[in-house]
Amino acid sequence: MSVIDNERTKLLANALDRASTACFTVGVATPLAGYLYGVISFAAPIGYWLAFTAAGWLGIATALHLWARRILKGLKP
């Protein structure tokens, strides 16, 4: 594998990891901040839906991060 191929592989892995960070921010950190600052309440029926949605976003973020790590295993010296 050439240096160019290694750099392309790293670029793809970085893009996937940034996407996982964005998923975590949008789906987990933002609703949590809204709850902590009193913007939303988990006591309302929509709160449970929001908690399950946050769990889904967390799963997507984890999957993207693990996929990026798997891609980096393909680097050659």
C-alpha positions as a printed Julia matrix, in Angstrom:
77×3 Matrix{Float64}:
   0.0    0.0    0.0
   1.42   3.36  -0.96
   1.66   6.46   1.19
  -1.24   7.95  -0.75
  -3.44   4.95   0.01
  -2.53   5.17   3.7
  -3.46   8.85   3.77
  -6.77   8.16   2.04
  -7.51   5.44   4.58
  -6.73   7.8    7.46
  -8.9   10.51   5.88
 -11.85   8.11   5.65
 -11.39   6.97   9.24
 -11.21  10.58  10.45
 -14.38  11.47   8.56
 -16.23   8.55  10.17
 -14.96   9.51  13.61
 -16.07  13.13  13.13
 -19.48  11.86  12.06
 -19.67   9.78  15.24
 -18.82  12.87  17.3
 -21.56  14.82  15.54
 -24.09  12.05  16.21
 -23.15  12.03  19.89
 -23.44  15.82  20.12
 -26.79  16.04  18.36
 -28.44  13.0   19.86
 -26.99  12.73  23.38
 -25.2   15.86  24.59
 -27.79  18.37  23.38
 -30.84  16.66  24.97
 -28.84  16.1   28.15
 -27.91  19.78  28.31
 -31.54  20.7   27.7
 -32.58  18.49  30.59
 -29.92  19.86  32.94
 -30.88  23.46  32.18
 -34.6   22.79  32.5
 -35.5   23.26  28.85
 -37.03  19.78  28.67
 -38.44  17.45  31.25
 -38.14  13.67  31.16
 -41.33  13.4   33.21
 -43.42  14.24  30.15
 -44.34  11.41  27.75
 -42.05  12.88  25.11
 -39.17  12.6   27.59
 -39.17   8.81  27.39
 -39.19   8.96  23.62
 -36.26  11.39  23.82
 -34.32   9.02  26.09
 -34.79   6.12  23.64
 -33.8    8.36  20.75
 -30.65   9.42  22.61
 -29.8    5.77  23.15
 -30.19   5.18  19.41
 -27.91   8.12  18.58
 -25.36   6.79  21.06
 -25.49   3.41  19.32
 -24.96   5.0   15.91
 -22.05   7.08  17.22
 -20.44   3.98  18.73
 -20.88   2.0   15.51
 -19.28   4.77  13.42
 -16.36   5.07  15.81
 -15.74   1.32  15.81
 -15.99   1.25  12.02
 -13.32   3.97  11.83
 -11.05   1.98  14.14
 -11.53  -1.11  11.98
 -10.57   0.83   8.87
  -7.36   2.02  10.51
  -6.32  -1.6   11.08
  -5.83  -1.81   7.33
  -2.87   0.59   7.32
   0.41  -0.83   6.09
   3.91   0.31   7.09
